[in-house]
């Protein structure tokens, strides 16, 4: 007698589980989005304003770390089974935007 493994992921439960798992990801990505917006609107006061450039590089590093943490969270098995693949694009886009916005100053 063979006992097959029952699937715990029922199709009707997947939508609710996506919302439950999507909230922590959204809460992680929210500060990264805010930092990216700040980086996009930041402008140095003078051509030699090194302090603003240093702050922009630090904010870019923080946004990269937040994006990396969200990517690591979305690589957990429960997230890989439940969430759509576009959730992997969010940290990659945020990290790319933070990197280029921080280096553009």
VEXKOLMI-933902 format. One line per field, with one value per residue: residue in three letters; residue number from 1; y, z, x negated of N, C-alpha, C, O in turn. Coordinates in steps of 0.05 Angstrom, whole numbers, plus 5000, padded with zeros to 4 digits. Last residue first. Layout:
REM VEXKOLMI-933902
r Ala | ...
k NUM | ...
n_py Y | ...
n_pz Z | ...
n_px X | ...
ca_py Y | ...
ca_pz Z | ...
ca_px X | ...
c_py Y | ...
c_pz Z | ...
c_px X | ...
o_py Y | ...
o_pz Z | ...
o_px X | ...
This chain:
REM VEXKOLMI-933902
r Unk | Unk | Unk | Unk | Unk | Unk | Unk | Unk | Unk | Unk | Unk | Unk | Unk | Unk | Unk | Unk | Unk | Unk | Unk | Unk | Unk | Unk | Unk | Unk | Unk | Unk | Unk | Unk | Unk | Unk | Unk | Unk | Unk | Unk | Unk | Unk | Unk | Unk | Unk | Unk | Unk | Unk | Unk | Unk | Unk | Unk | Unk | Unk | Unk | Unk | Unk | Unk | Unk | Unk | Unk | Unk | Unk | Unk | Unk | Unk | Unk | Unk | Unk | Unk | Unk | Unk | Unk | Unk | Unk | Unk | Unk | Unk | Unk | Unk | Unk | Unk | Unk | Unk | Unk | Unk | Unk | Unk | Unk | Unk | Unk | Unk | Unk | Unk | Unk | Unk | Unk | Unk | Unk | Unk | Unk | Unk | Unk | Unk | Unk | Unk | Unk | Unk | Unk | Unk | Unk
k 105 | 104 | 103 | 102 | 101 | 100 | 99 | 98 | 97 | 96 | 95 | 94 | 93 | 92 | 91 | 90 | 89 | 88 | 87 | 86 | 85 | 84 | 83 | 82 | 81 | 80 | 79 | 78 | 77 | 76 | 75 | 74 | 73 | 72 | 71 | 70 | 69 | 68 | 67 | 66 | 65 | 64 | 63 | 62 | 61 | 60 | 59 | 58 | 57 | 56 | 55 | 54 | 53 | 52 | 51 | 50 | 49 | 48 | 47 | 46 | 45 | 44 | 43 | 42 | 41 | 40 | 39 | 38 | 37 | 36 | 35 | 34 | 33 | 32 | 31 | 30 | 29 | 28 | 27 | 26 | 25 | 24 | 23 | 22 | 21 | 20 | 19 | 18 | 17 | 16 | 15 | 14 | 13 | 12 | 11 | 10 | 9 | 8 | 7 | 6 | 5 | 4 | 3 | 2 | 1
n_py 6218 | 6168 | 6130 | 6129 | 6111 | 6060 | 6035 | 6040 | 6011 | 5960 | 5951 | 5952 | 5909 | 5867 | 5867 | 5856 | 5806 | 5769 | 5776 | 5750 | 5697 | 5693 | 5650 | 5594 | 5571 | 5612 | 5617 | 5569 | 5571 | 5636 | 5679 | 5723 | 5735 | 5752 | 5798 | 5829 | 5835 | 5865 | 5912 | 5929 | 5937 | 5979 | 6018 | 6026 | 6046 | 6093 | 6120 | 6126 | 6158 | 6204 | 6220 | 6234 | 6277 | 6313 | 6322 | 6347 | 6392 | 6420 | 6445 | 6449 | 6415 | 6357 | 6330 | 6280 | 6250 | 6198 | 6188 | 6187 | 6141 | 6104 | 6107 | 6086 | 6034 | 6016 | 6017 | 5976 | 5924 | 5905 | 5907 | 5870 | 5823 | 5820 | 5814 | 5766 | 5727 | 5740 | 5737 | 5683 | 5660 | 5673 | 5643 | 5590 | 5563 | 5540 | 5501 | 5482 | 5455 | 5406 | 5345 | 5284 | 5231 | 5165 | 5105 | 5042 | 4977
n_pz 4826 | 4805 | 4845 | 4862 | 4816 | 4809 | 4858 | 4857 | 4811 | 4826 | 4870 | 4846 | 4810 | 4848 | 4879 | 4835 | 4812 | 4846 | 4837 | 4791 | 4802 | 4859 | 4916 | 4931 | 4928 | 4947 | 5000 | 5021 | 5014 | 5004 | 4971 | 4996 | 5030 | 4993 | 4975 | 5022 | 5027 | 4981 | 4993 | 5037 | 5011 | 4976 | 5013 | 5035 | 4990 | 4982 | 5028 | 5017 | 4971 | 4993 | 5029 | 4992 | 4966 | 5008 | 5017 | 4973 | 4931 | 4889 | 4863 | 4913 | 4927 | 4891 | 4898 | 4900 | 4875 | 4877 | 4931 | 4946 | 4918 | 4947 | 4997 | 4984 | 4969 | 5018 | 5051 | 5021 | 5024 | 5072 | 5062 | 5020 | 5050 | 5086 | 5046 | 5020 | 5053 | 5051 | 4996 | 4987 | 5017 | 4986 | 4940 | 4957 | 4968 | 4921 | 4912 | 4970 | 4991 | 5010 | 4980 | 5006 | 4979 | 4983 | 5004 | 4981 | 5000
n_px 4498 | 4500 | 4497 | 4550 | 4577 | 4555 | 4572 | 4628 | 4640 | 4622 | 4656 | 4707 | 4702 | 4695 | 4740 | 4779 | 4771 | 4793 | 4846 | 4857 | 4872 | 4916 | 4914 | 4910 | 4860 | 4827 | 4845 | 4829 | 4772 | 4744 | 4735 | 4755 | 4712 | 4674 | 4700 | 4699 | 4644 | 4633 | 4661 | 4630 | 4581 | 4594 | 4608 | 4557 | 4529 | 4557 | 4542 | 4487 | 4489 | 4513 | 4474 | 4434 | 4460 | 4464 | 4409 | 4388 | 4399 | 4378 | 4421 | 4475 | 4516 | 4538 | 4603 | 4652 | 4690 | 4670 | 4665 | 4719 | 4734 | 4703 | 4726 | 4777 | 4763 | 4744 | 4789 | 4820 | 4800 | 4821 | 4875 | 4878 | 4865 | 4908 | 4951 | 4946 | 4966 | 5021 | 5031 | 5021 | 5061 | 5105 | 5093 | 5091 | 5137 | 5152 | 5112 | 5074 | 5020 | 5010 | 5021 | 5000 | 4965 | 4991 | 4973 | 4987 | 4983
ca_py 6244 | 6190 | 6136 | 6137 | 6138 | 6081 | 6036 | 6052 | 6040 | 5974 | 5951 | 5971 | 5936 | 5873 | 5875 | 5880 | 5830 | 5770 | 5785 | 5778 | 5703 | 5694 | 5676 | 5609 | 5555 | 5602 | 5639 | 5575 | 5552 | 5615 | 5653 | 5712 | 5726 | 5728 | 5776 | 5820 | 5821 | 5839 | 5896 | 5923 | 5917 | 5953 | 6008 | 6017 | 6020 | 6073 | 6113 | 6111 | 6132 | 6189 | 6212 | 6213 | 6253 | 6302 | 6311 | 6319 | 6384 | 6407 | 6424 | 6461 | 6444 | 6371 | 6345 | 6293 | 6278 | 6209 | 6189 | 6208 | 6166 | 6108 | 6115 | 6113 | 6052 | 6017 | 6035 | 6003 | 5940 | 5907 | 5923 | 5897 | 5833 | 5825 | 5837 | 5790 | 5727 | 5738 | 5762 | 5703 | 5657 | 5684 | 5672 | 5603 | 5576 | 5561 | 5524 | 5479 | 5479 | 5425 | 5372 | 5302 | 5256 | 5189 | 5129 | 5066 | 5000
ca_pz 4839 | 4786 | 4830 | 4881 | 4827 | 4789 | 4850 | 4879 | 4813 | 4803 | 4874 | 4867 | 4800 | 4827 | 4891 | 4852 | 4797 | 4844 | 4863 | 4789 | 4796 | 4830 | 4903 | 4932 | 4920 | 4920 | 4981 | 5022 | 4999 | 5022 | 4963 | 4975 | 5041 | 5009 | 4956 | 5010 | 5048 | 4983 | 4970 | 5040 | 5032 | 4965 | 4995 | 5052 | 5003 | 4961 | 5024 | 5040 | 4969 | 4972 | 5039 | 5011 | 4951 | 4995 | 5038 | 4978 | 4955 | 4907 | 4849 | 4897 | 4928 | 4906 | 4881 | 4913 | 4877 | 4851 | 4915 | 4957 | 4911 | 4918 | 4994 | 4995 | 4950 | 4995 | 5056 | 5024 | 5000 | 5069 | 5083 | 5015 | 5028 | 5096 | 5064 | 5006 | 5048 | 5077 | 5010 | 4973 | 5026 | 5013 | 4939 | 4947 | 4990 | 4931 | 4894 | 4954 | 4977 | 5029 | 4976 | 5001 | 4995 | 4968 | 5015 | 4979 | 5000
ca_px 4493 | 4504 | 4473 | 4529 | 4584 | 4550 | 4544 | 4612 | 4647 | 4611 | 4627 | 4700 | 4707 | 4674 | 4715 | 4780 | 4763 | 4763 | 4836 | 4851 | 4844 | 4910 | 4914 | 4935 | 4884 | 4823 | 4849 | 4857 | 4789 | 4752 | 4724 | 4771 | 4737 | 4669 | 4694 | 4725 | 4659 | 4621 | 4669 | 4658 | 4583 | 4585 | 4628 | 4579 | 4521 | 4557 | 4570 | 4496 | 4477 | 4527 | 4500 | 4429 | 4452 | 4489 | 4426 | 4381 | 4414 | 4360 | 4406 | 4452 | 4520 | 4518 | 4585 | 4629 | 4695 | 4676 | 4641 | 4701 | 4746 | 4698 | 4698 | 4774 | 4776 | 4726 | 4767 | 4829 | 4793 | 4792 | 4865 | 4884 | 4848 | 4880 | 4949 | 4939 | 4937 | 5007 | 5034 | 5005 | 5033 | 5103 | 5097 | 5066 | 5123 | 5169 | 5114 | 5098 | 5027 | 5021 | 5012 | 5021 | 4962 | 4982 | 4986 | 4971 | 5000
c_py 6251 | 6217 | 6159 | 6144 | 6148 | 6109 | 6059 | 6055 | 6053 | 6004 | 5965 | 5974 | 5957 | 5900 | 5881 | 5886 | 5855 | 5795 | 5785 | 5790 | 5733 | 5702 | 5673 | 5634 | 5573 | 5586 | 5629 | 5598 | 5559 | 5596 | 5630 | 5686 | 5712 | 5717 | 5750 | 5798 | 5812 | 5822 | 5867 | 5905 | 5909 | 5931 | 5982 | 6005 | 6009 | 6046 | 6092 | 6102 | 6114 | 6161 | 6196 | 6202 | 6229 | 6277 | 6299 | 6306 | 6354 | 6397 | 6408 | 6438 | 6458 | 6401 | 6358 | 6306 | 6294 | 6239 | 6202 | 6211 | 6189 | 6134 | 6120 | 6123 | 6081 | 6035 | 6038 | 6023 | 5969 | 5926 | 5926 | 5916 | 5862 | 5834 | 5841 | 5814 | 5753 | 5739 | 5762 | 5730 | 5676 | 5682 | 5685 | 5633 | 5593 | 5575 | 5546 | 5504 | 5475 | 5451 | 5390 | 5330 | 5274 | 5213 | 5153 | 5090 | 5025
c_pz 4839 | 4799 | 4811 | 4866 | 4846 | 4799 | 4831 | 4871 | 4834 | 4804 | 4851 | 4871 | 4821 | 4815 | 4870 | 4865 | 4814 | 4829 | 4863 | 4815 | 4794 | 4826 | 4873 | 4915 | 4916 | 4910 | 4952 | 5003 | 4999 | 5007 | 4982 | 4964 | 5020 | 5021 | 4971 | 4990 | 5038 | 5005 | 4971 | 5017 | 5037 | 4986 | 4982 | 5034 | 5021 | 4973 | 5003 | 5038 | 4993 | 4969 | 5019 | 5023 | 4970 | 4980 | 5027 | 4999 | 4960 | 4932 | 4868 | 4883 | 4911 | 4905 | 4899 | 4892 | 4889 | 4852 | 4888 | 4940 | 4922 | 4908 | 4964 | 4991 | 4959 | 4973 | 5033 | 5031 | 5003 | 5046 | 5082 | 5036 | 5021 | 5074 | 5076 | 5024 | 5034 | 5073 | 5037 | 4987 | 5012 | 5023 | 4966 | 4947 | 4981 | 4955 | 4906 | 4937 | 4959 | 5016 | 4996 | 4998 | 4987 | 4986 | 4999 | 4989 | 5000
c_px 4464 | 4498 | 4475 | 4503 | 4562 | 4557 | 4539 | 4583 | 4631 | 4616 | 4613 | 4670 | 4699 | 4678 | 4693 | 4754 | 4763 | 4754 | 4805 | 4842 | 4837 | 4881 | 4907 | 4935 | 4908 | 4847 | 4847 | 4864 | 4819 | 4772 | 4730 | 4760 | 4755 | 4695 | 4689 | 4721 | 4686 | 4636 | 4658 | 4669 | 4612 | 4587 | 4620 | 4601 | 4542 | 4549 | 4573 | 4525 | 4485 | 4515 | 4515 | 4456 | 4447 | 4483 | 4452 | 4399 | 4410 | 4373 | 4388 | 4437 | 4499 | 4522 | 4564 | 4611 | 4672 | 4680 | 4646 | 4676 | 4729 | 4710 | 4692 | 4746 | 4773 | 4737 | 4748 | 4807 | 4802 | 4785 | 4834 | 4874 | 4853 | 4861 | 4921 | 4937 | 4928 | 4977 | 5019 | 5007 | 5015 | 5074 | 5094 | 5069 | 5099 | 5156 | 5131 | 5102 | 5051 | 5029 | 5025 | 5010 | 4985 | 4982 | 4974 | 4987 | 4982
o_py 6271 | 6236 | 6170 | 6162 | 6171 | 6128 | 6075 | 6075 | 6075 | 6020 | 5981 | 5996 | 5977 | 5914 | 5897 | 5909 | 5874 | 5804 | 5799 | 5812 | 5740 | 5712 | 5654 | 5639 | 5567 | 5588 | 5638 | 5599 | 5555 | 5605 | 5607 | 5672 | 5692 | 5692 | 5729 | 5780 | 5790 | 5798 | 5848 | 5886 | 5886 | 5909 | 5964 | 5984 | 5985 | 6025 | 6074 | 6080 | 6090 | 6142 | 6177 | 6178 | 6206 | 6258 | 6277 | 6282 | 6337 | 6393 | 6385 | 6415 | 6477 | 6411 | 6369 | 6294 | 6318 | 6254 | 6216 | 6233 | 6209 | 6148 | 6139 | 6146 | 6098 | 6049 | 6059 | 6044 | 5986 | 5941 | 5946 | 5938 | 5877 | 5851 | 5864 | 5833 | 5761 | 5752 | 5782 | 5745 | 5686 | 5701 | 5707 | 5647 | 5608 | 5598 | 5570 | 5526 | 5465 | 5468 | 5390 | 5338 | 5280 | 5216 | 5160 | 5094 | 5028
o_pz 4849 | 4785 | 4801 | 4875 | 4847 | 4791 | 4834 | 4878 | 4830 | 4798 | 4855 | 4874 | 4814 | 4811 | 4875 | 4863 | 4809 | 4833 | 4880 | 4815 | 4796 | 4844 | 4864 | 4900 | 4900 | 4887 | 4935 | 4991 | 4979 | 4990 | 4976 | 4948 | 5025 | 5022 | 4963 | 4988 | 5044 | 5002 | 4964 | 5022 | 5041 | 4979 | 4979 | 5041 | 5021 | 4965 | 5005 | 5044 | 4990 | 4965 | 5025 | 5027 | 4964 | 4980 | 5035 | 4998 | 4951 | 4953 | 4862 | 4890 | 4896 | 4884 | 4920 | 4871 | 4890 | 4833 | 4877 | 4936 | 4907 | 4892 | 4958 | 4983 | 4942 | 4960 | 5028 | 5018 | 4988 | 5048 | 5091 | 5031 | 5016 | 5078 | 5075 | 5017 | 5036 | 5090 | 5044 | 4989 | 5024 | 5036 | 4968 | 4953 | 4997 | 4961 | 4901 | 4945 | 4937 | 5028 | 4999 | 5013 | 4963 | 5005 | 5002 | 4982 | 5017
o_px 4456 | 4492 | 4455 | 4489 | 4557 | 4544 | 4521 | 4570 | 4621 | 4598 | 4595 | 4659 | 4687 | 4658 | 4675 | 4745 | 4747 | 4731 | 4793 | 4831 | 4814 | 4868 | 4894 | 4954 | 4925 | 4855 | 4862 | 4885 | 4832 | 4787 | 4723 | 4773 | 4768 | 4699 | 4698 | 4738 | 4695 | 4640 | 4672 | 4684 | 4618 | 4595 | 4637 | 4612 | 4546 | 4560 | 4590 | 4532 | 4490 | 4530 | 4529 | 4459 | 4455 | 4498 | 4460 | 4404 | 4426 | 4360 | 4382 | 4440 | 4505 | 4530 | 4570 | 4605 | 4672 | 4674 | 4629 | 4666 | 4725 | 4698 | 4678 | 4742 | 4767 | 4722 | 4736 | 4805 | 4791 | 4766 | 4823 | 4864 | 4834 | 4844 | 4911 | 4922 | 4905 | 4963 | 5006 | 4988 | 4996 | 5064 | 5081 | 5050 | 5088 | 5164 | 5126 | 5095 | 5049 | 5042 | 5050 | 4992 | 4989 | 4997 | 4951 | 5010 | 4965
